[in-house]
Amino acid sequence: MANLDSRVKTQQIRLLDVFLIGPTLLYAAAVTPKQHSILRVFLATTAVTTMAYNWRNYEIIEASNTCP
């Protein structure tokens, strides 16, 4: 039962990364002044890769939990 609880918590954290942290980083990149272009690119890249990585892993784990 503990394994199931930890899996559910991990999945909730992944969704938090996809729907809160990633978009917040994108917003931060958008409002960063233009003269800080390296920071803007870093924030945007981090946001996109965070959302993509966590969504992919969320889908993999959810697919392994379903019964055919």
Phi, psi and omega in degrees: 000324180296325179296320178294318178298317180292326178293319179296317179296319179298318179294323178295322177294320178299317179294324176298318177298318184288317189258351179236303185292313179301307178299326177295319176295321177297319178297317178299321178295323182289326183265356176291135181303147185301332182291347178257057187296325180295318177296318179299315179295318179299313180297315181295318179295317178298319179298310183295316180291325177297313181294317181294313181299311183289325177294318179299313180294324176300313180296320179298314182291320178296321180294326180285342180273342184277144178263136180291000000 
